[in-house]
């Protein structure tokens, strides 16, 4: 089984019933250990509609949550420091660092948010 860390956009699209996100996550369940960062949990809750509360809880409860450790924080800081673009978000650096530390493929709908060369990415068309 491979390790897969899912980005916020995939989870939000899944919760909103978007077909590509549903297909991707449902197929990944059988072949992957699925992780998400605590940063993703916060981002999902920040964009959650009240009607999605129960569905969101069920989805998050079914994932392996990666807490931000000192090792992840230091790696994220390294990403942020080494990237020349000012638009690179610290939250994305923390998510990428979580994937790196877990040895996971980062599944995202937006590869531009993750210019890091030392992580494997799977870009999902959402």
C-alpha positions in Angstrom: 0.0 0.0 0.0 1.2 3.5 -0.7 1.0 6.5 1.6 -1.2 9.3 0.2 -1.7 12.7 1.8 -4.7 14.5 0.4 -4.8 18.3 0.0 -7.7 20.5 1.2 -9.2 21.0 -2.3 -9.8 17.3 -2.8 -11.6 16.9 0.5 -13.8 20.0 -0.1 -14.7 18.8 -3.6 -15.5 15.4 -2.2 -17.8 16.9 0.5 -19.5 19.0 -2.2 -20.2 15.9 -4.3 -17.9 16.7 -7.2 -17.5 13.5 -9.3 -13.7 13.6 -9.9 -12.9 14.0 -6.2 -15.4 11.2 -5.3 -13.9 8.8 -7.9 -10.3 9.6 -6.8 -10.9 9.2 -3.0 -13.1 6.1 -3.4 -10.5 4.3 -5.5 -7.6 5.5 -3.2 -9.2 3.8 -0.2 -8.5 0.4 -1.6 -4.8 1.0 -2.5 -3.6 3.6 -0.1 -3.2 4.7 3.5 -4.8 8.1 3.4 -3.5 11.0 5.4 -4.3 14.6 5.8 -2.5 17.4 7.7 -4.0 19.1 10.7 -3.7 22.2 8.5 -6.1 20.6 6.0 -8.5 19.9 8.9 -8.5 23.6 9.8 -8.9 24.7 6.2 -11.8 22.3 5.6 -13.5 23.5 8.7 -12.9 27.2 7.7 -14.8 26.6 4.5 -17.4 24.2 5.8 -21.0 24.9 5.3 -23.2 24.3 8.3 -25.1 21.6 6.3 -21.8 19.8 5.8 -20.9 19.5 9.5 -21.8 15.8 10.0 -20.4 14.7 6.6 -17.2 16.6 7.3 -16.8 14.9 10.7 -17.3 11.5 9.2 -14.8 12.2 6.4 -12.1 13.6 8.7 -12.7 10.7 11.2 -11.9 8.3 8.4 -8.5 9.8 7.7 -5.1 9.4 9.4 -4.4 12.9 10.7 -0.8 14.2 10.6 -0.1 16.6 13.5 2.4 19.4 12.9 5.6 18.3 14.7 8.8 20.2 15.1 10.3 18.2 12.2 7.4 19.1 9.9 7.6 22.8 11.0 11.3 23.0 10.3 10.9 21.4 6.9 8.0 23.8 6.1 10.2 26.7 7.1 12.9 25.4 4.8 10.4 25.3 1.9 9.2 28.8 2.6 12.7 30.2 2.9 14.0 28.6 -0.3 11.1 29.5 -2.5 11.6 32.8 -4.3 7.8 33.3 -4.9 6.3 35.5 -2.2 2.9 33.9 -3.0 3.9 30.5 -1.5 1.6 30.0 1.5 3.0 28.7 4.8 0.0 26.4 5.1 0.9 24.8 1.8 4.5 24.4 3.0 3.2 22.7 6.1 1.1 20.3 4.1 4.0 19.5 1.7 6.3 19.0 4.7 3.8 16.6 6.2 3.8 14.6 2.9 7.6 14.6 2.9 8.0 13.4 6.5 5.3 10.7 6.0 6.9 9.5 2.7 3.5 10.1 1.1 2.4 11.2 -2.3 0.7 14.6 -2.1 -2.6 14.4 -3.9 -3.8 17.9 -4.9 -5.9 19.6 -7.5 -3.4 22.5 -7.7 0.2 21.5 -8.3 1.2 25.2 -8.6 0.8 25.5 -4.8 3.5 22.8 -4.4 6.7 23.7 -6.3 8.8 21.5 -4.0 11.0 19.1 -5.9 11.6 16.6 -3.1 8.0 15.4 -2.8 6.0 13.2 -5.1 2.7 14.8 -6.3 -0.4 13.4 -8.0 -2.3 16.2 -9.6 -6.1 15.4 -9.7 -8.2 17.1 -12.3 -11.1 18.5 -10.1 
